[in-house]
Amino acid sequence: DGAVAEYVAKAAGLFAVPGAGSFSEIARAYGIDPAGPAAVFVALSEHTQNLTVPDEAGAEPVSADVAGLAGRSSRALDVAVVLRCEDPALAKNKLSDLLSRASDGAPLPGRQTEVAGVTIHEPGEGLPCYFVAGGRLIIGNSPVLVHGIAERLSDPMPVRYGTPACPAGAADEIAALVRTDRILASLDEVLPGAPQEDAADSATRLGTALRPLLDAYAGADPVVVTFHVTDGRGDLVARTDLATHPALAELSGAPQALSHPYALPATTSAFVTMALSDAAKRSLEQTWLAAMPEDMRRDATYAQVAGMVRRIVALLGDEVTVAAATDDAGRPALVLMAALADENEVREFLLTLGLPPTAVDSCGDVGIMAAPAGALSPVELRYSLCHGTLVAGTAPEHVRRLVEGMNEGSAGGLAAALVPPLDVEAGYCRVILVKGAFLCDVALPLAGLVGGLDSDTRAALGRVASGIHEIRWTTGVARGWREGRVAIGLASEAGPNIP
């Protein structure tokens, strides 16, 4: 409450509303309806590559506070906001006065532009443009966005969110329509760049890796993203119509019952399980090869490495899982499970890698082998080929228990122990689970070892992580829409509500 009161006081001073005790009071003083709906339009700016835009010579003086609001120093994003007015005339006059104060009371430079019967005020460089129409105030740092909104007032685009085809989840959730194709196409501009001499190679590799996603999300139909918060949890849902994005349906594959999470032990602290369609395996192969730097591609052994990558992908079946857990001594351990296209071919492939076929342990008629520490792993691995699945891990007890469970067809305990339980029969394309304990005990210490986090940052992230019960990300299909759901449950609650 103290922090909120401090922000309210600062805003009251900035907007010249003395004595205001809430953001709602400040909004009403400017003729804005604080209980009304609002919309925000965001686009990557043409100034994305120049995140700092210096003042131009001869520009009108702009106060630091209001210039910051106008986005004078940062144009990584173009933004326009639509607000409902209680008093449109008051909103227009108050905003004009605010911008005049930003210019130290001098007459505002700029111009007025007529667009679709609406008068748009464009004060000039560093100040937002705006207009009031239809009981709404529209203001933004981008004339392109503001002009576009003016044109759309009389011809709004159809929005399927809230219709039977894409129903709303809750009355008070936040909804956004996202052009994912534009975001992906701009990644090579907004991601940190490689050294200049490697820039072309980096862009080429990035473009190749993103190509399947770019193709999958091509088109003007946006992704519908919603966010809802209740006591103890938050849910972020992204829905994409597969009828307008058929390549995404092929890439994701059909949702299926997942066997690996059913087999994982209750001590698992994090895992990623993916259903592998043929398109997904092709994308995995392309991404893997595209990630190799140019100097490696020029190496004489590249053809051999590329051939091995293709063979590994071809040997995969329809499901793969990587999991983290603690061994019987409380140490972090890794587990890999991969469904196999042909178990006999995998046996032959493992022999070419020099892995001994002699079992050091067994469960029934299924042998468990040991791969010595070396090129494949810094520690000894145990692995087994069990009922068409490769099971490997750094903790011998994990591999043995997984093989025992798969032989008996019994559950490992994880899915049922989660709160709420994970229904592995529901059908998913992907499931990712991260428990709060993994964040605190593994992820943050590992980040500290790798570097890049100072002690204060680690402490702050540790406080956040300690309050998380789990993060669960599921991807499936509902009503013909691909649905990705991220649920974050707080440690003080039972957990996220995930159907």
Rosetta blueprint (number, residue, H / E / L):
1 D L
2 G H
3 A H
4 V H
5 A H
6 E H
7 Y H
8 V H
9 A H
10 K H
11 A H
12 A H
13 G H
14 L H
15 F L
16 A L
17 V L
18 P L
19 G L
20 A L
21 G L
22 S L
23 F H
24 S H
25 E H
26 I H
27 A H
28 R H
29 A H
30 Y L
31 G L
32 I E
33 D L
34 P L
35 A L
36 G L
37 P L
38 A E
39 A E
40 V E
41 F E
42 V E
43 A E
44 L E
45 S L
46 E L
47 H L
48 T L
49 Q L
50 N L
51 L L
52 T L
53 V L
54 P L
55 D L
56 E L
57 A L
58 G L
59 A L
60 E L
61 P L
62 V L
63 S L
64 A H
65 D H
66 V H
67 A H
68 G H
69 L H
70 A H
71 G L
72 R L
73 S L
74 S L
75 R L
76 A L
77 L E
78 D E
79 V E
80 A E
81 V E
82 V E
83 L E
84 R E
85 C E
86 E L
87 D L
88 P H
89 A H
90 L H
91 A H
92 K H
93 N H
94 K H
95 L H
96 S H
97 D H
98 L H
99 L H
100 S H
101 R H
102 A H
103 S L
104 D L
105 G L
106 A L
107 P L
108 L L
109 P L
110 G L
111 R E
112 Q E
113 T E
114 E E
115 V E
116 A L
117 G L
118 V E
119 T E
120 I E
121 H E
122 E E
123 P L
124 G L
125 E L
126 G L
127 L L
128 P L
129 C E
130 Y E
131 F E
132 V E
133 A E
134 G L
135 G L
136 R E
137 L E
138 I E
139 I E
140 G E
141 N L
142 S L
143 P H
144 V H
145 L H
146 V H
147 H H
148 G H
149 I H
150 A H
151 E H
152 R H
153 L L
154 S L
155 D L
156 P L
157 M L
158 P L
159 V L
160 R L
161 Y E
162 G L
163 T E
164 P L
165 A L
166 C E
167 P L
168 A L
169 G L
170 A L
171 A L
172 D L
173 E L
174 I E
175 A E
176 A E
177 L E
178 V E
179 R L
180 T H
181 D H
182 R H
183 I H
184 L H
185 A H
186 S L
187 L H
188 D H
189 E H
190 V H
191 L L
192 P L
193 G L
194 A L
195 P L
196 Q H
197 E H
198 D H
199 A H
200 A H
201 D H
202 S H
203 A H
204 T H
205 R H
206 L H
207 G H
208 T H
209 A H
210 L H
211 R H
212 P H
213 L H
214 L H
215 D H
216 A H
217 Y L
218 A L
219 G L
220 A L
221 D L
222 P L
223 V E
224 V E
225 V E
226 T E
227 F E
228 H E
229 V E
230 T E
231 D L
232 G L
233 R E
234 G E
235 D E
236 L E
237 V E
238 A E
239 R E
240 T E
241 D E
242 L L
243 A L
244 T L
245 H L
246 P H
247 A H
248 L H
249 A H
250 E H
251 L H
252 S H
253 G L
254 A L
255 P L
256 Q E
257 A L
258 L L
259 S L
260 H H
261 P H
262 Y H
263 A H
264 L L
265 P E
266 A L
267 T L
268 T E
269 S E
270 A E
271 F E
272 V E
273 T E
274 M E
275 A E
276 L L
277 S L
278 D H
279 A H
280 A H
281 K H
282 R H
283 S H
284 L H
285 E H
286 Q H
287 T H
288 W H
289 L H
290 A H
291 A L
292 M L
293 P L
294 E H
295 D H
296 M H
297 R H
298 R H
299 D L
300 A L
301 T L
302 Y H
303 A H
304 Q H
305 V H
306 A H
307 G H
308 M H
309 V H
310 R H
311 R H
312 I H
313 V H
314 A H
315 L H
316 L E
317 G E
318 D E
319 E E
320 V E
321 T E
322 V E
323 A E
324 A E
325 A E
326 T E
327 D L
328 D L
329 A L
330 G L
331 R L
332 P E
333 A E
334 L E
335 V E
336 L E
337 M E
338 A E
339 A E
340 L E
341 A L
342 D L
343 E H
344 N H
345 E H
346 V H
347 R H
348 E H
349 F H
350 L H
351 L H
352 T H
353 L L
354 G L
355 L L
356 P L
357 P L
358 T L
359 A E
360 V E
361 D E
362 S E
363 C E
364 G L
365 D L
366 V E
367 G E
368 I E
369 M E
370 A E
371 A E
372 P L
373 A L
374 G L
375 A L
376 L L
377 S L
378 P L
379 V L
380 E L
381 L E
382 R E
383 Y E
384 S E
385 L E
386 C E
387 H L
388 G L
389 T E
390 L E
391 V E
392 A E
393 G E
394 T L
395 A L
396 P H
397 E H
398 H H
399 V H
400 R H
401 R H
402 L H
403 V H
404 E H
405 G H
406 M H
407 N H
408 E H
409 G L
410 S L
411 A L
412 G L
413 G E
414 L H
415 A H
416 A H
417 A H
418 L L
419 V L
420 P L
421 P L
422 L L
423 D L
424 V L
425 E L
426 A L
427 G L
428 Y E
429 C L
430 R E
431 V E
432 I E
433 L E
434 V E
435 K E
436 G H
437 A H
438 F H
439 L H
440 C H
441 D H
442 V H
443 A H
444 L H
445 P H
446 L H
447 A H
448 G H
449 L H
450 V H
451 G L
452 G L
453 L L
454 D L
455 S H
456 D H
457 T H
458 R H
459 A H
460 A H
461 L H
462 G H
463 R H
464 V H
465 A H
466 S H
467 G L
468 I E
469 H E
470 E E
471 I E
472 R E
473 W E
474 T E
475 T E
476 G E
477 V E
478 A E
479 R L
480 G L
481 W E
482 R E
483 E E
484 G E
485 R E
486 V E
487 A E
488 I E
489 G E
490 L E
491 A L
492 S L
493 E L
494 A L
495 G L
496 P L
497 N L
498 I L
499 P L
